[in-house]
């Protein structure tokens, strides 16, 4: 039972450090924006050339 409570406490650890959570969200979202834009550009080019 003690292991369960310790694991449960670790599951909510990022919410105790909001700056760490914000940094990870920034890294996952904003840093991948360039990849999303480039792939969208190429998809748009292919669709424009196809018609």
Secondary structure, DSSP 8 states (H G I E B T S, - for coil): -HHHHHHHHHHTGGGG-HHHHHHHHHHHHTTTHHHHHHHHHHHHHHHHHH-
